[in-house]
């Protein structure tokens, strides 16, 4: 499969490394130019290119950029064929991305993303911590394998996203259409809580749409008071504690 990864933060870097190591044809781009892509991203055969080169003739384009930068990508994707699957990994954190009034008023994050880009998207890898993605991927069939939700309006596109989530080392969970993807937004029970598939399905069902943004803001304030960065396990536990 021909893949592009736009963005070389922790999530984008890990996905580029994983899929190139798995034999996919992967090109990587960021906003600063191919010469700035770290050699570690390219270790398993991915190639650093410009953003315009990256989106040409691809089966899948993975967007791993901050939520607030999504509108900047619309011109880049304008000429991409409709059959190309575009996967968005971003999340809305107002403290980091700036306020988006439509989302603050209740628009589902993924629907806002699709609206800004002018095309459908798949929502995947937004409900996993970078450390989890980097260190806790395991083969299919491993007992207790962590599951990740995947949402899309197209059944075919959702299946593509779920297949790639499986290849990345996690059980894919069919999270339905984009209108329901609020169930995997920050800080819902499914968000970055490292649950196996049956428990993740229960967590998605238990999500409270009104409570999620309040939990998000409370959790960000809570993290701001910490005197040192929490470990991966501590972060997962803090997220789980919101829902007890």
N, C-alpha and C positions, 0 to 999 in steps of 0.2 A: 504494500500500500504506500502511496505517496503522501507524506504528511508534512505540514508546516507547523512550526511552533512560533508564535509571535509573542515575545517576552522571555527574558532570561533571568527572571527572579527564581526563587527556590522551587516553585511548582513547575514552571516552564522548563527549567534546567533538568529537573528530575525526569519529566516526561520525555524530553528530547533524548536523554541518555538511555532511558528504558526502552523506547521504541526503536532507536537506532541499534541498540544491543540486540533487540529481538528480530532484526533483519529488515525492518521497514526503511524505506528511502526517506530520510528526514532532512529538511532544511530549517534553519533557525534564523530568526531576525529579531532585532530590537530597535529602539528609537535612536540609538547612538551610532549605528553602523556596524557592518560585519567585523571590522577590525577590533571592535571592543568585546566581542564574544569570547568568554574565557575558554581556554583550551580544554578544560574538563568537560564542558558541554559537548565537545566534538570528539571525545575520546573513543567512542564506539562507531564513528563513521558519519555522524551528522555533519552537515556543511553550513557554514555561516554565509548568509547572503543578505541582500537588501530586502526590505519589506515587500517591495513590488515584485522582486524575483520570487520571494517565498510563496506568494499566493497564486502563482501561475501553475496551471495544470496539476492541481492537487486533488486528492480524494477527500482529505480531511484537513481543515485548518483549525488549530487549537489557539484560542486567544487567552493568554495568561498575562494580562496587563491590569493595572489598577482600575477599579470600577469607573472612576471619574474620567479616565482616558478613552473609554469605549467610543464616545462620539467621534473622536479623532480618527478612528479606523474606518468610518463609513466610506470615505472616498476610496480607500484602499480596496475595499470589498465590493465596490459598485460593479466592477466588471467580472467578478467571480461567478461562474455558472451556478444556477439554482440547485443543481444536483450535488454540488460540493457541500459536504457536511461541515458546518461551523460550530465548534464547541467553545463555550464560554466558561471560564473557571472563576470569574470574579465574584466579589461580595461587596455589599454597600456598608461601609463604615463612615459615617459623616465626618468623624474627626480626622480621617485620613484622606477622603476623596472630596470633601466639601459637600454641602447640602444639595440634594436633588429634590425639589419640591414635589414632583410627581410621586416619587417613592415615599417621601414623608407623608403624603396624603393617602397612601395605601396601594399604589400601583406595585404589582409584583416585580421584583428586581429583573427577572429574566424577560418579562414582557417589555419592560423599559429598554433593556439591552436590544431586543429584537427590533423595537421601534426605532431606536437610534441608528441601528445598522441597516434598517430597511430590508431585513431578510430573517427567516427563521433561524433559531439557534438550538443547540442542545446544551443543557446545563449539566455539567459533570465536574468532578474533582474540586468543587467549591466547598464541600463539607468534609474536608480532610486537612489536617495540619501538615505543613511541609515536612516536619520530622517524622510523622506517621508514614507519609508517602515514601520518604527516603529510606526508612529503616524497618518497616513492618509489612512490606509486601511479601507474600508467600504464594506458593503454587496453588492452583485450584484443587479443592478437595482436602486441604489442610484443615484439621479441626479448629474451630474458633476463628476462622479467617474473617477479617474485618470486611464489612460491606459498605459500599458507597452508593448513594442515590443518583439516578440518571433520569432527567426529564426532557421531553421534547414533544412537539405536536405531531411530528411525523413518526409513525411506527418504525419505518425503515431507518430513519436517522437515529432514533433511540436505540435500535438494535446495534447500529455501528458504534455508538457511544458506549453501550454496555459491553460490547466485545473488547473495546480498547481498555475499559476499566478492568475487565478480567485479565487482559494481558499485562496490565500495570501492577497486578498482584493482589487484587481485591475482588470480592464477590460483587457483581453488579446487582443493583436493586431497581426494578422498574418503578419509577416514581411518578409515572403518568405524564400528563400534558403540562405545558409551561404555566398555565394558570394555577396549577397546583404546586408549582415549585417553591412557593413560599414556605412549604413544609420543610425545606432543607436550607432555608436562609438562616443567618446568624440570629439569635442563639436559640434555635429550636432544639427539641430533644435529639434530632438526627444530626445536628451540626457538630462535627469534630468531637464525637463522644466514643468513637472506636467500638461500634457495636457489630456483632455478627448478624447475618441476614434476618433471622426471625425477629430479633430484638429491634433491628433497624426498621423493619416494616411496622412494628408496633409503635416505634418512636414517631415515624411519619404520621401515623394515624392519630397520635396523641397531641400533635402540635396545636398550639393556640395562636391564631393569626394576630390577635390584638396584643397578646402578651410578648410575642417575639421581639419587637423593636424595643420594648421597655427592658426586657432581659438583656438585649444587646447593649443598650446604653448603661445599664447597671453594671454589666460585666466589664465594659471598657473603663468605667470609673474605678471598679475594683482592681483591675490590673494596674491602673495608674498609681495606686497607693502602695504597690509592692516595692520593697527596697532592693530586690534583685530579680532577675528574669526567672520565671518558673521553669522547671524541667518539663519535658514532654508529658511525663506521667502526671505531674502536678497540674498542667494545663488541662489535660483531659478530665481529671478529677474535678477541677473548678467548673468546667462546662457541665459535667454530669450533675454536680451539686445544685445547679439551678432548677432541676426538675424533680427533686426529691420532696 
